[in-house]
Amino acid sequence: MKELIEILKEIKPEVDFEKEKNLISDGILDSFDIVTLVSEINDKFDIEFPVTEVVPENFENVDALYKTIQELKND
């Protein structure tokens, strides 16, 4: 989880990702941020984030994103 928050803070340092629960619906992360985030996650966690998993629900908050990463690591 710590690594994920570090990646997010590199992209948007002004956001408190541990408290924010509506990253997509509140417009905190935009499409460019998502593309950057997926690339960084692929590198950091040594996974392949498939296009089918790039859906708003998986990026809405840190917990949802971390859960998705864990599921991809276990596949």
PQR file with spaces between the fields and no chain letter, atoms N, CA, C, O and H, PARSE charges and radii, in Angstrom:
ATOM       1  N    MET     1       0.827   -1.195    0.000 -0.4000 1.5000
ATOM       2  CA   MET     1       0.000    0.000    0.000 -0.0000 2.0000
ATOM       3  C    MET     1       0.872    1.259    0.000  0.5500 1.7000
ATOM       4  O    MET     1       0.555    2.248   -0.661 -0.5500 1.4000
ATOM       5  N    LYS     2       1.969    1.202    0.750 -0.4000 1.5000
ATOM       6  CA   LYS     2       2.860    2.354    0.828 -0.0000 2.0000
ATOM       7  C    LYS     2       3.406    2.742   -0.553  0.5500 1.7000
ATOM       8  O    LYS     2       3.473    3.922   -0.899 -0.5500 1.4000
ATOM       9  H    LYS     2       2.225    0.398    1.286  0.4000 1.0000
ATOM      10  N    GLU     3       3.792    1.729   -1.329 -0.4000 1.5000
ATOM      11  CA   GLU     3       4.329    2.003   -2.668 -0.0000 2.0000
ATOM      12  C    GLU     3       3.286    2.660   -3.561  0.5500 1.7000
ATOM      13  O    GLU     3       3.604    3.559   -4.340 -0.5500 1.4000
ATOM      14  H    GLU     3       3.737    0.771   -1.048  0.4000 1.0000
ATOM      15  N    LEU     4       2.039    2.211   -3.448 -0.4000 1.5000
ATOM      16  CA   LEU     4       0.953    2.781   -4.242 -0.0000 2.0000
ATOM      17  C    LEU     4       0.726    4.247   -3.891  0.5500 1.7000
ATOM      18  O    LEU     4       0.570    5.083   -4.781 -0.5500 1.4000
ATOM      19  H    LEU     4       1.780    1.481   -2.815  0.4000 1.0000
ATOM      20  N    ILE     5       0.709    4.553   -2.623 -0.4000 1.5000
ATOM      21  CA   ILE     5       0.506    5.939   -2.191 -0.0000 2.0000
ATOM      22  C    ILE     5       1.664    6.816   -2.659  0.5500 1.7000
ATOM      23  O    ILE     5       1.452    7.967   -3.041 -0.5500 1.4000
ATOM      24  H    ILE     5       0.836    3.874   -1.900  0.4000 1.0000
ATOM      25  N    GLU     6       2.874    6.287   -2.634 -0.4000 1.5000
ATOM      26  CA   GLU     6       4.024    7.050   -3.140 -0.0000 2.0000
ATOM      27  C    GLU     6       3.856    7.380   -4.623  0.5500 1.7000
ATOM      28  O    GLU     6       4.140    8.501   -5.046 -0.5500 1.4000
ATOM      29  H    GLU     6       3.046    5.352   -2.324  0.4000 1.0000
ATOM      30  N    ILE     7       3.393    6.405   -5.416 -0.4000 1.5000
ATOM      31  CA   ILE     7       3.153    6.643   -6.843 -0.0000 2.0000
ATOM      32  C    ILE     7       2.086    7.725   -7.021  0.5500 1.7000
ATOM      33  O    ILE     7       2.257    8.649   -7.816 -0.5500 1.4000
ATOM      34  H    ILE     7       3.161    5.495   -5.073  0.4000 1.0000
ATOM      35  N    LEU     8       1.006    7.605   -6.291 -0.4000 1.5000
ATOM      36  CA   LEU     8      -0.085    8.582   -6.397 -0.0000 2.0000
ATOM      37  C    LEU     8       0.383    9.981   -6.024  0.5500 1.7000
ATOM      38  O    LEU     8       0.010   10.958   -6.673 -0.5500 1.4000
ATOM      39  H    LEU     8       0.867    6.855   -5.645  0.4000 1.0000
ATOM      40  N    LYS     9       1.192   10.078   -4.986 -0.4000 1.5000
ATOM      41  CA   LYS     9       1.687   11.392   -4.549 -0.0000 2.0000
ATOM      42  C    LYS     9       2.642   12.011   -5.569  0.5500 1.7000
ATOM      43  O    LYS     9       2.739   13.235   -5.661 -0.5500 1.4000
ATOM      44  H    LYS     9       1.495    9.285   -4.459  0.4000 1.0000
ATOM      45  N    GLU    10       3.343   11.182   -6.328 -0.4000 1.5000
ATOM      46  CA   GLU    10       4.186   11.711   -7.402 -0.0000 2.0000
ATOM      47  C    GLU    10       3.323   12.343   -8.497  0.5500 1.7000
ATOM      48  O    GLU    10       3.711   13.336   -9.112 -0.5500 1.4000
ATOM      49  H    GLU    10       3.265   10.188   -6.253  0.4000 1.0000
ATOM      50  N    ILE    11       2.164   11.760   -8.725 -0.4000 1.5000
ATOM      51  CA   ILE    11       1.268   12.253   -9.773 -0.0000 2.0000
ATOM      52  C    ILE    11       0.495   13.480   -9.305  0.5500 1.7000
ATOM      53  O    ILE    11       0.380   14.458  -10.043 -0.5500 1.4000
ATOM      54  H    ILE    11       1.849   10.954   -8.225  0.4000 1.0000
ATOM      55  N    LYS    12      -0.034   13.434   -8.084 -0.4000 1.5000
ATOM      56  CA   LYS    12      -0.831   14.538   -7.526 -0.0000 2.0000
ATOM      57  C    LYS    12      -0.402   14.774   -6.075  0.5500 1.7000
ATOM      58  O    LYS    12      -1.072   14.303   -5.156 -0.5500 1.4000
ATOM      59  H    LYS    12       0.060   12.639   -7.484  0.4000 1.0000
ATOM      60  N    PRO    13       0.691   15.487   -5.856 -0.5600 1.5000
ATOM      61  CA   PRO    13       1.215   15.654   -4.489  0.2800 2.0000
ATOM      62  C    PRO    13       0.282   16.418   -3.548  0.5500 1.7000
ATOM      63  O    PRO    13       0.413   16.302   -2.330 -0.5500 1.4000
ATOM      64  N    GLU    14      -0.640   17.180   -4.082 -0.4000 1.5000
ATOM      65  CA   GLU    14      -1.528   17.992   -3.241 -0.0000 2.0000
ATOM      66  C    GLU    14      -2.711   17.218   -2.671  0.5500 1.7000
ATOM      67  O    GLU    14      -3.455   17.756   -1.851 -0.5500 1.4000
ATOM      68  H    GLU    14      -0.747   17.274   -5.072  0.4000 1.0000
ATOM      69  N    VAL    15      -2.900   15.978   -3.083 -0.4000 1.5000
ATOM      70  CA   VAL    15      -4.063   15.186   -2.667 -0.0000 2.0000
ATOM      71  C    VAL    15      -3.697   14.261   -1.512  0.5500 1.7000
ATOM      72  O    VAL    15      -2.637   13.634   -1.518 -0.5500 1.4000
ATOM      73  H    VAL    15      -2.296   15.541   -3.749  0.4000 1.0000
ATOM      74  N    ASP    16      -4.590   14.183   -0.513 -0.4000 1.5000
ATOM      75  CA   ASP    16      -4.426   13.226    0.582 -0.0000 2.0000
ATOM      76  C    ASP    16      -5.146   11.943    0.172  0.5500 1.7000
ATOM      77  O    ASP    16      -6.339   11.779    0.429 -0.5500 1.4000
ATOM      78  H    ASP    16      -5.450   14.692   -0.508  0.4000 1.0000
ATOM      79  N    PHE    17      -4.421   11.055   -0.455 -0.4000 1.5000
ATOM      80  CA   PHE    17      -5.012    9.852   -1.016 -0.0000 2.0000
ATOM      81  C    PHE    17      -5.539    8.887    0.036  0.5500 1.7000
ATOM      82  O    PHE    17      -6.412    8.072   -0.261 -0.5500 1.4000
ATOM      83  H    PHE    17      -3.452   11.188   -0.663  0.4000 1.0000
ATOM      84  N    GLU    18      -5.033    8.964    1.242 -0.4000 1.5000
ATOM      85  CA   GLU    18      -5.508    8.067    2.288 -0.0000 2.0000
ATOM      86  C    GLU    18      -6.897    8.467    2.784  0.5500 1.7000
ATOM      87  O    GLU    18      -7.625    7.631    3.320 -0.5500 1.4000
ATOM      88  H    GLU    18      -4.324    9.626    1.483  0.4000 1.0000
ATOM      89  N    LYS    19      -7.265    9.716    2.613 -0.4000 1.5000
ATOM      90  CA   LYS    19      -8.582   10.195    3.066 -0.0000 2.0000
ATOM      91  C    LYS    19      -9.575   10.336    1.923  0.5500 1.7000
ATOM      92  O    LYS    19     -10.779   10.186    2.133 -0.5500 1.4000
ATOM      93  H    LYS    19      -6.673   10.395    2.178  0.4000 1.0000
ATOM      94  N    GLU    20      -9.099   10.618    0.731 -0.4000 1.5000
ATOM      95  CA   GLU    20      -9.975   10.874   -0.419 -0.0000 2.0000
ATOM      96  C    GLU    20     -10.618    9.573   -0.901  0.5500 1.7000
ATOM      97  O    GLU    20      -9.928    8.580   -1.133 -0.5500 1.4000
ATOM      98  H    GLU    20      -8.121   10.740    0.560  0.4000 1.0000
ATOM      99  N    LYS    21     -11.924    9.585   -1.048 -0.4000 1.5000
ATOM     100  CA   LYS    21     -12.659    8.371   -1.429 -0.0000 2.0000
ATOM     101  C    LYS    21     -13.287    8.442   -2.818  0.5500 1.7000
ATOM     102  O    LYS    21     -13.850    7.449   -3.281 -0.5500 1.4000
ATOM     103  H    LYS    21     -12.485   10.391   -0.860  0.4000 1.0000
ATOM     104  N    ASN    22     -13.207    9.591   -3.497 -0.4000 1.5000
ATOM     105  CA   ASN    22     -13.864    9.762   -4.785 -0.0000 2.0000
ATOM     106  C    ASN    22     -12.909   10.353   -5.819  0.5500 1.7000
ATOM     107  O    ASN    22     -13.137   11.443   -6.344 -0.5500 1.4000
ATOM     108  H    ASN    22     -12.750   10.397   -3.122  0.4000 1.0000
ATOM     109  N    LEU    23     -11.863    9.631   -6.094 -0.4000 1.5000
ATOM     110  CA   LEU    23     -10.820   10.136   -6.995 -0.0000 2.0000
ATOM     111  C    LEU    23     -11.325   10.349   -8.412  0.5500 1.7000
ATOM     112  O    LEU    23     -10.919   11.303   -9.077 -0.5500 1.4000
ATOM     113  H    LEU    23     -11.679    8.746   -5.667  0.4000 1.0000
ATOM     114  N    ILE    24     -12.191    9.488   -8.876 -0.4000 1.5000
ATOM     115  CA   ILE    24     -12.706    9.599  -10.236 -0.0000 2.0000
ATOM     116  C    ILE    24     -13.940   10.489  -10.269  0.5500 1.7000
ATOM     117  O    ILE    24     -13.995   11.446  -11.041 -0.5500 1.4000
ATOM     118  H    ILE    24     -12.521    8.713   -8.336  0.4000 1.0000
ATOM     119  N    SER    25     -14.933   10.181   -9.433 -0.4000 1.5000
ATOM     120  CA   SER    25     -16.200   10.922   -9.488 -0.0000 2.0000
ATOM     121  C    SER    25     -16.040   12.391   -9.106  0.5500 1.7000
ATOM     122  O    SER    25     -16.846   13.222   -9.526 -0.5500 1.4000
ATOM     123  H    SER    25     -14.888    9.403   -8.806  0.4000 1.0000
ATOM     124  N    ASP    26     -15.029   12.726   -8.326 -0.4000 1.5000
ATOM     125  CA   ASP    26     -14.768   14.134   -7.992 -0.0000 2.0000
ATOM     126  C    ASP    26     -13.779   14.790   -8.955  0.5500 1.7000
ATOM     127  O    ASP    26     -13.441   15.963   -8.792 -0.5500 1.4000
ATOM     128  H    ASP    26     -14.375   12.051   -7.985  0.4000 1.0000
ATOM     129  N    GLY    27     -13.315   14.045   -9.952 -0.4000 1.5000
ATOM     130  CA   GLY    27     -12.428   14.602  -10.965 -0.0000 2.0000
ATOM     131  C    GLY    27     -10.999   14.854  -10.493  0.5500 1.7000
ATOM     132  O    GLY    27     -10.279   15.653  -11.091 -0.5500 1.4000
ATOM     133  H    GLY    27     -13.589   13.093  -10.085  0.4000 1.0000
ATOM     134  N    ILE    28     -10.592   14.183   -9.434 -0.4000 1.5000
ATOM     135  CA   ILE    28      -9.234   14.366   -8.913 -0.0000 2.0000
ATOM     136  C    ILE    28      -8.211   13.735   -9.854  0.5500 1.7000
ATOM     137  O    ILE    28      -7.153   14.308  -10.110 -0.5500 1.4000
ATOM     138  H    ILE    28     -11.177   13.534   -8.948  0.4000 1.0000
ATOM     139  N    LEU    29      -8.534   12.560  -10.360 -0.4000 1.5000
ATOM     140  CA   LEU    29      -7.684   11.906  -11.353 -0.0000 2.0000
ATOM     141  C    LEU    29      -8.354   12.011  -12.715  0.5500 1.7000
ATOM     142  O    LEU    29      -9.536   11.703  -12.864 -0.5500 1.4000
ATOM     143  H    LEU    29      -9.394   12.094  -10.152  0.4000 1.0000
ATOM     144  N    ASP    30      -7.582   12.451  -13.710 -0.4000 1.5000
ATOM     145  CA   ASP    30      -8.121   12.515  -15.067 -0.0000 2.0000
ATOM     146  C    ASP    30      -7.520   11.381  -15.903  0.5500 1.7000
ATOM     147  O    ASP    30      -6.744   10.571  -15.395 -0.5500 1.4000
ATOM     148  H    ASP    30      -6.622   12.702  -13.588  0.4000 1.0000
ATOM     149  N    SER    31      -7.879   11.331  -17.168 -0.4000 1.5000
ATOM     150  CA   SER    31      -7.432   10.223  -18.016 -0.0000 2.0000
ATOM     151  C    SER    31      -5.913   10.171  -18.159  0.5500 1.7000
ATOM     152  O    SER    31      -5.329    9.088  -18.201 -0.5500 1.4000
ATOM     153  H    SER    31      -8.509   11.989  -17.581  0.4000 1.0000
ATOM     154  N    PHE    32      -5.277   11.332  -18.235 -0.4000 1.5000
ATOM     155  CA   PHE    32      -3.812   11.349  -18.321 -0.0000 2.0000
ATOM     156  C    PHE    32      -3.196   10.787  -17.047  0.5500 1.7000
ATOM     157  O    PHE    32      -2.222   10.036  -17.102 -0.5500 1.4000
ATOM     158  H    PHE    32      -5.751   12.212  -18.202  0.4000 1.0000
ATOM     159  N    ASP    33      -3.766   11.151  -15.898 -0.4000 1.5000
ATOM     160  CA   ASP    33      -3.278   10.618  -14.621 -0.0000 2.0000
ATOM     161  C    ASP    33      -3.408    9.094  -14.580  0.5500 1.7000
ATOM     162  O    ASP    33      -2.519    8.400  -14.086 -0.5500 1.4000
ATOM     163  H    ASP    33      -4.557   11.761  -15.854  0.4000 1.0000
ATOM     164  N    ILE    34      -4.519    8.585  -15.100 -0.4000 1.5000
ATOM     165  CA   ILE    34      -4.753    7.139  -15.093 -0.0000 2.0000
ATOM     166  C    ILE    34      -3.716    6.421  -15.954  0.5500 1.7000
ATOM     167  O    ILE    34      -3.176    5.392  -15.548 -0.5500 1.4000
ATOM     168  H    ILE    34      -5.241    9.149  -15.501  0.4000 1.0000
ATOM     169  N    VAL    35      -3.440    6.957  -17.136 -0.4000 1.5000
ATOM     170  CA   VAL    35      -2.435    6.351  -18.020 -0.0000 2.0000
ATOM     171  C    VAL    35      -1.076    6.330  -17.330  0.5500 1.7000
ATOM     172  O    VAL    35      -0.375    5.318  -17.363 -0.5500 1.4000
ATOM     173  H    VAL    35      -3.879    7.793  -17.466  0.4000 1.0000
ATOM     174  N    THR    36      -0.707    7.431  -16.712 -0.4000 1.5000
ATOM     175  CA   THR    36       0.560    7.509  -15.985 -0.0000 2.0000
ATOM     176  C    THR    36       0.585    6.521  -14.828  0.5500 1.7000
ATOM     177  O    THR    36       1.574    5.823  -14.606 -0.5500 1.4000
ATOM     178  H    THR    36      -1.276    8.253  -16.685  0.4000 1.0000
ATOM     179  N    LEU    37      -0.510    6.479  -14.105 -0.4000 1.5000
ATOM     180  CA   LEU    37      -0.621    5.596  -12.950 -0.0000 2.0000
ATOM     181  C    LEU    37      -0.495    4.126  -13.351  0.5500 1.7000
ATOM     182  O    LEU    37       0.222    3.367  -12.698 -0.5500 1.4000
ATOM     183  H    LEU    37      -1.313    7.047  -14.285  0.4000 1.0000
ATOM     184  N    VAL    38      -1.176    3.723  -14.405 -0.4000 1.5000
ATOM     185  CA   VAL    38      -1.099    2.336  -14.870 -0.0000 2.0000
ATOM     186  C    VAL    38       0.334    1.978  -15.251  0.5500 1.7000
ATOM     187  O    VAL    38       0.813    0.896  -14.913 -0.5500 1.4000
ATOM     188  H    VAL    38      -1.758    4.339  -14.935  0.4000 1.0000
ATOM     189  N    SER    39       1.005    2.862  -15.937 -0.4000 1.5000
ATOM     190  CA   SER    39       2.399    2.618  -16.318 -0.0000 2.0000
ATOM     191  C    SER    39       3.288    2.452  -15.092  0.5500 1.7000
ATOM     192  O    SER    39       4.104    1.532  -15.029 -0.5500 1.4000
ATOM     193  H    SER    39       0.615    3.741  -16.211  0.4000 1.0000
ATOM     194  N    GLU    40       3.126    3.340  -14.124 -0.4000 1.5000
ATOM     195  CA   GLU    40       3.931    3.264  -12.898 -0.0000 2.0000
ATOM     196  C    GLU    40       3.622    2.004  -12.095  0.5500 1.7000
ATOM     197  O    GLU    40       4.528    1.381  -11.541 -0.5500 1.4000
ATOM     198  H    GLU    40       2.462    4.087  -14.175  0.4000 1.0000
ATOM     199  N    ILE    41       2.350    1.630  -12.030 -0.4000 1.5000
ATOM     200  CA   ILE    41       1.951    0.415  -11.308 -0.0000 2.0000
ATOM     201  C    ILE    41       2.549   -0.809  -11.985  0.5500 1.7000
ATOM     202  O    ILE    41       3.066   -1.699  -11.310 -0.5500 1.4000
ATOM     203  H    ILE    41       1.614    2.136  -12.480  0.4000 1.0000
ATOM     204  N    ASN    42       2.484   -0.863  -13.306 -0.4000 1.5000
ATOM     205  CA   ASN    42       3.067   -1.993  -14.036 -0.0000 2.0000
ATOM     206  C    ASN    42       4.538   -2.158  -13.693  0.5500 1.7000
ATOM     207  O    ASN    42       5.007   -3.272  -13.460 -0.5500 1.4000
ATOM     208  H    ASN    42       2.064   -0.140  -13.855  0.4000 1.0000
ATOM     209  N    ASP    43       5.263   -1.050  -13.663 -0.4000 1.5000
ATOM     210  CA   ASP    43       6.698   -1.094  -13.361 -0.0000 2.0000
ATOM     211  C    ASP    43       6.959   -1.451  -11.901  0.5500 1.7000
ATOM     212  O    ASP    43       7.756   -2.343  -11.611 -0.5500 1.4000
ATOM     213  H    ASP    43       4.882   -0.145  -13.853  0.4000 1.0000
ATOM     214  N    LYS    44       6.299   -0.765  -10.998 -0.4000 1.5000
ATOM     215  CA   LYS    44       6.572   -0.914   -9.570 -0.0000 2.0000
ATOM     216  C    LYS    44       6.173   -2.293   -9.032  0.5500 1.7000
ATOM     217  O    LYS    44       6.891   -2.889   -8.229 -0.5500 1.4000
ATOM     218  H    LYS    44       5.652   -0.040  -11.234  0.4000 1.0000
ATOM     219  N    PHE    45       5.017   -2.791   -9.486 -0.4000 1.5000
ATOM     220  CA   PHE    45       4.498   -4.048   -8.950 -0.0000 2.0000
ATOM     221  C    PHE    45       4.771   -5.243   -9.870  0.5500 1.7000
ATOM     222  O    PHE    45       4.360   -6.365   -9.574 -0.5500 1.4000
ATOM     223  H    PHE    45       4.434   -2.307  -10.139  0.4000 1.0000
ATOM     224  N    ASP    46       5.462   -4.998  -10.980 -0.4000 1.5000
ATOM     225  CA   ASP    46       5.815   -6.041  -11.933 -0.0000 2.0000
ATOM     226  C    ASP    46       4.580   -6.842  -12.363  0.5500 1.7000
ATOM     227  O    ASP    46       4.565   -8.072  -12.328 -0.5500 1.4000
ATOM     228  H    ASP    46       5.796   -4.086  -11.220  0.4000 1.0000
ATOM     229  N    ILE    47       3.554   -6.103  -12.767 -0.4000 1.5000
ATOM     230  CA   ILE    47       2.336   -6.722  -13.266 -0.0000 2.0000
ATOM     231  C    ILE    47       1.969   -6.078  -14.602  0.5500 1.7000
ATOM     232  O    ILE    47       2.545   -5.066  -15.001 -0.5500 1.4000
ATOM     233  H    ILE    47       3.565   -5.104  -12.795  0.4000 1.0000
ATOM     234  N    GLU    48       1.020   -6.676  -15.268 -0.4000 1.5000
ATOM     235  CA   GLU    48       0.454   -6.114  -16.499 -0.0000 2.0000
ATOM     236  C    GLU    48      -0.989   -5.732  -16.190  0.5500 1.7000
ATOM     237  O    GLU    48      -1.838   -6.598  -15.976 -0.5500 1.4000
ATOM     238  H    GLU    48       0.552   -7.498  -14.943  0.4000 1.0000
ATOM     239  N    PHE    49      -1.255   -4.444  -16.168 -0.4000 1.5000
ATOM     240  CA   PHE    49      -2.597   -3.936  -15.868 -0.0000 2.0000
ATOM     241  C    PHE    49      -3.392   -3.979  -17.166  0.5500 1.7000
ATOM     242  O    PHE    49      -3.212   -3.110  -18.019 -0.5500 1.4000
ATOM     243  H    PHE    49      -0.566   -3.741  -16.341  0.4000 1.0000
ATOM     244  N    PRO    50      -4.274   -4.978  -17.340 -0.5600 1.5000
ATOM     245  CA   PRO    50      -4.989   -5.101  -18.613  0.2800 2.0000
ATOM     246  C    PRO    50      -6.000   -3.974  -18.824  0.5500 1.7000
ATOM     247  O    PRO    50      -6.534   -3.417  -17.865 -0.5500 1.4000
ATOM     248  N    VAL    51      -6.247   -3.656  -20.063 -0.4000 1.5000
ATOM     249  CA   VAL    51      -7.194   -2.591  -20.417 -0.0000 2.0000
ATOM     250  C    VAL    51      -8.565   -2.873  -19.820  0.5500 1.7000
ATOM     251  O    VAL    51      -9.281   -1.944  -19.447 -0.5500 1.4000
ATOM     252  H    VAL    51      -5.813   -4.109  -20.842  0.4000 1.0000
ATOM     253  N    THR    52      -8.932   -4.129  -19.728 -0.4000 1.5000
ATOM     254  CA   THR    52     -10.251   -4.491  -19.188 -0.0000 2.0000
ATOM     255  C    THR    52     -10.410   -4.098  -17.723  0.5500 1.7000
ATOM     256  O    THR    52     -11.532   -3.989  -17.228 -0.5500 1.4000
ATOM     257  H    THR    52      -8.350   -4.884  -20.031  0.4000 1.0000
ATOM     258  N    GLU    53      -9.299   -3.886  -17.029 -0.4000 1.5000
ATOM     259  CA   GLU    53      -9.348   -3.495  -15.622 -0.0000 2.0000
ATOM     260  C    GLU    53      -9.254   -1.979  -15.426  0.5500 1.7000
ATOM     261  O    GLU    53      -9.350   -1.493  -14.299 -0.5500 1.4000
ATOM     262  H    GLU    53      -8.387   -3.974  -17.431  0.4000 1.0000
ATOM     263  N    VAL    54      -9.069   -1.244  -16.501 -0.4000 1.5000
ATOM     264  CA   VAL    54      -8.990    0.216  -16.413 -0.0000 2.0000
ATOM     265  C    VAL    54     -10.413    0.756  -16.495  0.5500 1.7000
ATOM     266  O    VAL    54     -10.857    1.268  -17.522 -0.5500 1.4000
ATOM     267  H    VAL    54      -8.991   -1.639  -17.416  0.4000 1.0000
ATOM     268  N    VAL    55     -11.105    0.617  -15.367 -0.4000 1.5000
ATOM     269  CA   VAL    55     -12.483    1.089  -15.235 -0.0000 2.0000
ATOM     270  C    VAL    55     -12.566    1.994  -14.008  0.5500 1.7000
ATOM     271  O    VAL    55     -11.788    1.832  -13.068 -0.5500 1.4000
ATOM     272  H    VAL    55     -10.744    0.200  -14.533  0.4000 1.0000
ATOM     273  N    PRO    56     -13.492    2.935  -14.007 -0.5600 1.5000
ATOM     274  CA   PRO    56     -13.567    3.909  -12.898  0.2800 2.0000
ATOM     275  C    PRO    56     -13.617    3.277  -11.511  0.5500 1.7000
ATOM     276  O    PRO    56     -13.008    3.792  -10.574 -0.5500 1.4000
ATOM     277  N    GLU    57     -14.327    2.181  -11.376 -0.4000 1.5000
ATOM     278  CA   GLU    57     -14.464    1.551  -10.051 -0.0000 2.0000
ATOM     279  C    GLU    57     -13.118    1.143   -9.463  0.5500 1.7000
ATOM     280  O    GLU    57     -12.938    1.178   -8.246 -0.5500 1.4000
ATOM     281  H    GLU    57     -14.822    1.763  -12.138  0.4000 1.0000
ATOM     282  N    ASN    58     -12.178    0.761  -10.310 -0.4000 1.5000
ATOM     283  CA   ASN    58     -10.868    0.305   -9.832 -0.0000 2.0000
ATOM     284  C    ASN    58      -9.943    1.451   -9.442  0.5500 1.7000
ATOM     285  O    ASN    58      -8.896    1.224   -8.836 -0.5500 1.4000
ATOM     286  H    ASN    58     -12.323    0.733  -11.299  0.4000 1.0000
ATOM     287  N    PHE    59     -10.321    2.675   -9.783 -0.4000 1.5000
ATOM     288  CA   PHE    59      -9.475    3.838   -9.502 -0.0000 2.0000
ATOM     289  C    PHE    59     -10.162    4.853   -8.593  0.5500 1.7000
ATOM     290  O    PHE    59      -9.632    5.943   -8.382 -0.5500 1.4000
ATOM     291  H    PHE    59     -11.172    2.859  -10.276  0.4000 1.0000
ATOM     292  N    GLU    60     -11.316    4.519   -8.060 -0.4000 1.5000
ATOM     293  CA   GLU    60     -12.102    5.470   -7.279 -0.0000 2.0000
ATOM     294  C    GLU    60     -11.416    5.869   -5.974  0.5500 1.7000
ATOM     295  O    GLU    60     -11.558    7.005   -5.522 -0.5500 1.4000
ATOM     296  H    GLU    60     -11.747    3.633   -8.231  0.4000 1.0000
ATOM     297  N    ASN    61     -10.677    4.943   -5.368 -0.4000 1.5000
ATOM     298  CA   ASN    61      -9.944    5.258   -4.135 -0.0000 2.0000
ATOM     299  C    ASN    61      -8.768    4.300   -3.988  0.5500 1.7000
ATOM     300  O    ASN    61      -8.641    3.329   -4.734 -0.5500 1.4000
ATOM     301  H    ASN    61     -10.562    4.020   -5.736  0.4000 1.0000
ATOM     302  N    VAL    62      -7.922    4.587   -3.025 -0.4000 1.5000
ATOM     303  CA   VAL    62      -6.698    3.802   -2.831 -0.0000 2.0000
ATOM     304  C    VAL    62      -7.026    2.347   -2.526  0.5500 1.7000
ATOM     305  O    VAL    62      -6.357    1.443   -3.026 -0.5500 1.4000
ATOM     306  H    VAL    62      -8.024    5.376   -2.419  0.4000 1.0000
ATOM     307  N    ASP    63      -8.043    2.115   -1.717 -0.4000 1.5000
ATOM     308  CA   ASP    63      -8.382    0.739   -1.358 -0.0000 2.0000
ATOM     309  C    ASP    63      -8.805   -0.074   -2.575  0.5500 1.7000
ATOM     310  O    ASP    63      -8.384   -1.220   -2.733 -0.5500 1.4000
ATOM     311  H    ASP    63      -8.587    2.850   -1.311  0.4000 1.0000
ATOM     312  N    ALA    64      -9.632    0.508   -3.431 -0.4000 1.5000
ATOM     313  CA   ALA    64     -10.084   -0.194   -4.635 -0.0000 2.0000
ATOM     314  C    ALA    64      -8.910   -0.474   -5.567  0.5500 1.7000
ATOM     315  O    ALA    64      -8.806   -1.558   -6.142 -0.5500 1.4000
ATOM     316  H    ALA    64      -9.975    1.439   -3.302  0.4000 1.0000
ATOM     317  N    LEU    65      -8.051    0.487   -5.707 -0.4000 1.5000
ATOM     318  CA   LEU    65      -6.897    0.317   -6.583 -0.0000 2.0000
ATOM     319  C    LEU    65      -5.933   -0.731   -6.027  0.5500 1.7000
ATOM     320  O    LEU    65      -5.425   -1.568   -6.773 -0.5500 1.4000
ATOM     321  H    LEU    65      -8.135    1.367   -5.240  0.4000 1.0000
ATOM     322  N    TYR    66      -5.688   -0.685   -4.743 -0.4000 1.5000
ATOM     323  CA   TYR    66      -4.793   -1.655   -4.120 -0.0000 2.0000
ATOM     324  C    TYR    66      -5.360   -3.073   -4.242  0.5500 1.7000
ATOM     325  O    TYR    66      -4.622   -4.024   -4.497 -0.5500 1.4000
ATOM     326  H    TYR    66      -6.101   -0.005   -4.137  0.4000 1.0000
ATOM     327  N    LYS    67      -6.670   -3.202   -4.056 -0.4000 1.5000
ATOM     328  CA   LYS    67      -7.327   -4.505   -4.191 -0.0000 2.0000
ATOM     329  C    LYS    67      -7.150   -5.035   -5.618  0.5500 1.7000
ATOM     330  O    LYS    67      -6.864   -6.216   -5.811 -0.5500 1.4000
ATOM     331  H    LYS    67      -7.269   -2.429   -3.848  0.4000 1.0000
ATOM     332  N    THR    68      -7.318   -4.179   -6.595 -0.4000 1.5000
ATOM     333  CA   THR    68      -7.137   -4.584   -7.987 -0.0000 2.0000
ATOM     334  C    THR    68      -5.708   -5.036   -8.252  0.5500 1.7000
ATOM     335  O    THR    68      -5.486   -6.042   -8.924 -0.5500 1.4000
ATOM     336  H    THR    68      -7.551   -3.219   -6.438  0.4000 1.0000
ATOM     337  N    ILE    69      -4.748   -4.297   -7.727 -0.4000 1.5000
ATOM     338  CA   ILE    69      -3.336   -4.673   -7.885 -0.0000 2.0000
ATOM     339  C    ILE    69      -3.078   -6.047   -7.270  0.5500 1.7000
ATOM     340  O    ILE    69      -2.412   -6.885   -7.877 -0.5500 1.4000
ATOM     341  H    ILE    69      -4.929   -3.479   -7.181  0.4000 1.0000
ATOM     342  N    GLN    70      -3.598   -6.275   -6.081 -0.4000 1.5000
ATOM     343  CA   GLN    70      -3.403   -7.573   -5.411 -0.0000 2.0000
ATOM     344  C    GLN    70      -4.015   -8.710   -6.215  0.5500 1.7000
ATOM     345  O    GLN    70      -3.434   -9.790   -6.318 -0.5500 1.4000
ATOM     346  H    GLN    70      -4.139   -5.593   -5.588  0.4000 1.0000
ATOM     347  N    GLU    71      -5.189   -8.462   -6.785 -0.4000 1.5000
ATOM     348  CA   GLU    71      -5.831   -9.489   -7.603 -0.0000 2.0000
ATOM     349  C    GLU    71      -5.008   -9.791   -8.848  0.5500 1.7000
ATOM     350  O    GLU    71      -4.877  -10.950   -9.243 -0.5500 1.4000
ATOM     351  H    GLU    71      -5.661   -7.585   -6.702  0.4000 1.0000
ATOM     352  N    LEU    72      -4.455   -8.754   -9.464 -0.4000 1.5000
ATOM     353  CA   LEU    72      -3.630   -8.953  -10.656 -0.0000 2.0000
ATOM     354  C    LEU    72      -2.324   -9.677  -10.328  0.5500 1.7000
ATOM     355  O    LEU    72      -1.820  -10.455  -11.137 -0.5500 1.4000
ATOM     356  H    LEU    72      -4.561   -7.813   -9.143  0.4000 1.0000
ATOM     357  N    LYS    73      -1.788   -9.418   -9.154 -0.4000 1.5000
ATOM     358  CA   LYS    73      -0.554  -10.101   -8.743 -0.0000 2.0000
ATOM     359  C    LYS    73      -0.796  -11.582   -8.493  0.5500 1.7000
ATOM     360  O    LYS    73       0.101  -12.404   -8.679 -0.5500 1.4000
ATOM     361  H    LYS    73      -2.198   -8.786   -8.497  0.4000 1.0000
ATOM     362  N    ASN    74      -1.998  -11.918   -8.075 -0.4000 1.5000
ATOM     363  CA   ASN    74      -2.330  -13.314   -7.744 -0.0000 2.0000
ATOM     364  C    ASN    74      -2.790  -14.123   -8.952  0.5500 1.7000
ATOM     365  O    ASN    74      -2.950  -15.340   -8.861 -0.5500 1.4000
ATOM     366  H    ASN    74      -2.727  -11.251   -7.924  0.4000 1.0000
ATOM     367  N    ASP    75      -3.001  -13.462  -10.068 -0.4000 1.5000
ATOM     368  CA   ASP    75      -3.434  -14.189  -11.278 -0.0000 2.0000
ATOM     369  C    ASP    75      -2.293  -14.901  -11.946  0.5500 1.7000
ATOM     370  O    ASP    75      -2.488  -15.555  -12.970 -0.5500 1.4000
ATOM     371  H    ASP    75      -2.871  -12.473  -10.143  0.4000 1.0000
